[in-house]
Amino acid sequence: MSDLFAPSQIPHQTLIQNARIQLDLKRLDLVHPQISGNKFYKLKYNFQQAQQQQKIGVLTFGGAYSNHIAATAFAAHGLGLKSIAIIRGEELAHKKLNSTLSTAQQFGMQLHFVSRQHYQQRHEVEFLQTLARQYPDFLIIPEGGTNSLAIQGCKEILTPDDLSNYDQFCCAVGTGGTLAGLIESSLPTQQILGFSALKGDFLTHDVQQLTLKRNWQITDAYCCGGYAKTTPELMQFIQNFEAQYQIPLEQIYTAKMLMGLFDLIKKDYFASGTRILAIHTGGLQGRQI
């Protein structure tokens, strides 16, 4: 593995510190200029496996605003591998590419747009076996990068200092891999709260398949209607937050988590004295502010 995935020091930025609550933000958006945020950790061991198995490329899945797609394209390009993505939404083939997909394409990724019905097969064994036969020299990485290798990488997000200095960890949730990594590395006395970017409680079931621990929960109360959807309240929160803290946000994941966190803190959801570390999961190439 080249130094593309070399570890670096990740800064923390204090957002709230008073007698009741300490809220710090771990700036994973600064871990790498292109392999952004949590994707750095989710892809690290997947690409290591691709190289060890002498694959010529990787094949993966995602929606039009997937941080995973852009990060995978850059990582493959940087390591001299090919990349293919199956993208949800066949109608996108006839539209101008958004910033996420155009970024991926610029790094050589082949984009295959499929219907939403076809895309639903992405987890089915028979469908994946067909892809493996069609692309035998490609490593197939699941949607969002979430698999055991991704969780292995995401366990490295929290450092020993983080585990010593905080009671509560929070992050946005798309497929559950990052949350599972935080859960697996956490101590039994610590709590993990996930803010779903999607409407519905299915992510709780998905994460239950990835960990045996029970010191966590997921809320979809701040998903703003679903994946990639926004509300005037969210957009106003982003403007106010960026003006106050000079930290860039994107509207898909981190902004929703932070809006939810600030609201819960205002409602005294957390016990007095709680030290919270929230994770900025990057994805700023999808920013549409």
C-alpha positions in Angstrom: 0.0 0.0 0.0 1.4 3.4 -1.0 1.4 6.4 1.4 -2.0 7.3 0.0 -3.5 6.0 3.2 -0.8 7.1 5.5 -2.2 8.1 8.9 -2.3 11.8 9.8 -3.1 13.9 12.9 -6.8 15.0 12.8 -7.6 18.2 14.6 -10.4 18.7 17.0 -12.4 21.9 17.2 -14.5 22.9 20.2 -18.0 24.0 19.3 -19.6 24.3 22.8 -17.9 24.3 26.2 -19.8 25.3 29.3 -20.8 24.0 32.7 -23.2 21.5 31.2 -21.8 20.3 27.9 -18.6 20.0 26.0 -19.0 19.4 22.2 -15.9 18.9 20.0 -15.8 18.1 16.3 -13.2 15.7 14.9 -12.3 17.1 11.5 -12.1 14.0 9.3 -12.9 16.3 6.4 -9.2 17.3 6.7 -7.7 13.7 6.6 -7.2 13.9 2.9 -8.2 16.4 0.2 -9.9 13.8 -2.0 -10.4 10.6 0.0 -12.7 12.5 2.3 -13.6 11.9 5.9 -14.8 8.4 6.9 -14.2 7.1 3.4 -10.4 7.3 4.0 -10.9 4.7 6.8 -13.6 2.6 5.0 -11.5 2.2 1.9 -8.1 1.7 3.4 -8.2 -2.0 3.9 -10.5 -2.7 0.9 -7.8 -1.3 -1.4 -5.1 -3.1 0.5 -7.0 -6.3 -0.2 -7.4 -5.4 -3.9 -3.6 -5.0 -4.2 -2.9 -8.2 -2.3 -5.2 -10.1 -4.6 -3.6 -8.4 -7.6 -6.9 -7.0 -8.9 -6.8 -4.6 -11.8 -9.6 -2.5 -10.3 -12.6 -2.1 -8.0 -16.3 -2.1 -8.7 -18.8 -0.5 -6.3 -22.3 1.0 -5.9 -23.7 4.3 -4.9 -26.3 7.1 -5.4 -25.7 10.3 -7.3 -24.4 12.1 -4.2 -22.4 9.3 -2.7 -19.1 10.5 -1.1 -18.0 6.9 -1.4 -18.1 7.0 -5.2 -15.9 10.1 -5.5 -13.4 8.8 -2.9 -13.2 5.4 -4.5 -12.5 6.9 -7.9 -9.6 9.0 -6.6 -8.1 6.2 -4.5 -8.2 3.8 -7.5 -6.6 6.4 -9.7 -3.9 7.1 -7.2 -3.0 3.4 -6.8 -3.1 2.8 -10.6 -6.3 0.7 -10.5 -9.4 0.9 -12.7 -12.8 1.7 -11.1 -16.4 1.0 -12.1 -19.5 2.3 -10.3 -23.1 1.1 -10.6 -25.1 4.3 -10.0 -28.8 4.3 -8.8 -31.0 6.1 -11.3 -31.0 5.4 -15.1 -32.4 8.8 -15.8 -29.1 10.4 -14.7 -27.4 9.1 -17.8 -29.1 11.8 -19.8 -28.5 14.7 -17.3 -25.5 16.9 -16.6 -23.4 15.2 -14.0 -23.4 16.7 -10.5 -20.2 17.6 -8.7 -19.8 14.2 -7.1 -20.2 12.2 -10.3 -18.2 14.5 -12.4 -15.4 14.3 -9.8 -15.5 10.5 -10.1 -15.5 10.6 -13.8 -12.5 12.9 -13.9 -10.5 10.3 -12.1 -11.3 7.7 -14.7 -14.3 5.9 -13.1 -16.7 4.2 -15.5 -20.3 5.1 -14.4 -23.1 2.7 -15.2 -26.5 4.1 -14.5 -29.2 1.5 -13.7 -32.9 1.7 -12.7 -33.8 1.8 -9.0 -35.3 -1.6 -9.4 -32.1 -3.0 -10.8 -30.1 -1.3 -8.1 -32.1 -3.1 -5.4 -30.3 -6.3 -6.4 -26.9 -4.9 -5.1 -27.0 -7.1 -2.0 -28.3 -10.3 -3.6 -25.8 -13.2 -3.8 -26.8 -14.3 -7.3 -26.4 -10.7 -8.7 -23.0 -10.3 -7.0 -21.9 -13.7 -8.3 -22.8 -12.6 -11.8 -20.8 -9.4 -11.4 -17.9 -11.4 -10.1 -17.9 -13.6 -13.2 -18.3 -10.6 -15.5 -15.5 -8.7 -13.7 -13.2 -11.4 -12.3 -10.2 -9.1 -12.0 -12.1 -6.5 -10.0 -12.7 -6.4 -6.2 -16.4 -5.7 -5.5 -16.9 -3.2 -2.7 -20.4 -2.8 -1.3 -22.4 0.4 -1.3 -20.9 3.0 1.0 -17.8 0.7 1.3 -19.5 -1.0 4.3 -18.1 -4.5 5.0 -15.8 -6.1 7.6 -12.7 -4.4 6.1 -14.4 -1.0 6.3 -15.3 -1.6 10.0 -11.7 -2.6 10.6 -10.6 0.8 9.2 -13.3 2.8 11.0 -12.2 1.3 14.4 -9.1 3.5 13.9 -11.1 6.8 13.8 -11.1 7.0 17.6 -7.7 7.3 19.1 -6.7 6.3 22.7 -7.0 10.0 23.7 -10.5 10.1 22.3 -11.5 7.1 24.3 -10.1 8.7 27.4 -11.6 12.1 27.0 -15.2 11.7 25.8 -18.4 10.1 27.1 -20.4 10.3 23.9 -19.6 9.9 20.2 -21.9 11.0 17.3 -21.8 10.6 13.6 -24.0 10.7 10.5 -25.2 7.3 9.2 -25.6 6.3 5.6 -24.9 2.5 5.5 -23.8 1.9 9.1 -20.1 1.0 8.6 -18.6 4.1 10.2 -21.0 3.9 13.2 -20.2 0.2 13.6 -16.5 1.0 13.7 -17.1 3.6 16.4 -19.2 1.2 18.4 -16.6 -1.6 18.1 -13.8 0.6 19.3 -15.8 2.3 22.1 -15.7 1.4 25.8 -18.8 -0.2 27.5 -19.3 3.0 29.5 -19.5 5.2 26.4 -22.6 5.9 24.2 -22.7 6.3 20.4 -25.5 8.2 18.7 -26.0 7.9 14.9 -27.9 10.5 12.9 -29.5 8.8 9.9 -29.4 10.6 6.6 -32.3 8.4 5.5 -35.9 8.1 6.6 -36.9 4.9 8.3 -35.5 2.6 11.1 -34.0 0.0 8.8 -30.5 1.2 9.6 -30.9 0.1 13.1 -31.4 -3.5 11.9 -28.5 -3.2 9.5 -26.1 -2.1 12.2 -27.3 -4.8 14.5 -25.8 -7.2 12.0 -22.4 -5.5 12.3 -21.9 -5.4 16.1 -23.0 -7.3 19.2 -22.6 -4.2 21.4 -25.7 -2.3 22.6 -24.3 1.0 23.7 -25.7 2.8 20.7 -28.8 4.1 18.9 -29.8 5.8 15.7 -32.3 8.6 15.1 -33.9 9.7 11.8 -35.5 12.7 13.4 -33.1 15.1 11.6 -33.0 13.4 8.1 -35.0 16.3 6.7 -37.3 14.0 4.7 -34.7 11.5 3.5 -31.5 11.0 1.6 -30.1 14.1 -0.1 -33.3 16.1 0.8 -33.0 19.4 2.5 -35.3 21.9 4.3 -35.0 25.7 4.7 -34.2 25.1 8.4 -31.2 22.9 7.4 -29.9 25.4 4.9 -30.2 28.2 7.4 -28.4 26.1 10.0 -25.5 25.6 7.6 -25.2 29.3 6.9 -25.2 30.2 10.6 -22.9 27.4 11.6 -20.3 28.2 8.9 -20.4 31.9 9.8 -19.8 31.2 13.4 -17.2 28.4 13.2 -15.6 28.7 9.8 -16.1 25.0 9.2 -17.5 23.9 5.8 -20.5 21.5 5.9 -22.3 19.5 3.2 -26.1 19.1 3.3 -26.2 15.3 3.0 -24.6 14.1 6.2 -22.7 16.2 8.7 -24.9 19.2 8.6 -27.9 17.1 9.5 -26.0 15.5 12.4 -24.9 18.8 13.8 -28.3 20.4 13.5 -29.7 17.4 15.4 -26.9 17.6 18.0 -27.4 21.3 18.7 -31.2 20.7 19.0 -30.7 17.8 21.4 -28.3 19.9 23.5 -30.8 22.7 23.6 -33.4 20.3 24.9 -31.1 18.9 27.6 -31.0 15.5 26.0 -27.5 14.8 27.4 -26.7 14.6 31.1 -24.9 17.5 32.6 -21.1 17.2 32.2 -21.3 15.0 29.1 -18.2 15.3 26.9 -19.3 14.8 23.3 -17.1 14.1 20.2 -18.9 14.5 16.9 -17.3 13.2 13.7 -17.2 15.4 10.6 -17.3 12.7 7.9 -16.2 14.9 5.0 -17.9 14.6 1.6 -17.5 18.2 0.8 -17.4 17.6 -2.9 -21.1 17.1 -2.6 -21.6 20.5 -1.1 -24.4 22.5 -2.6 -24.8 25.6 -0.5 
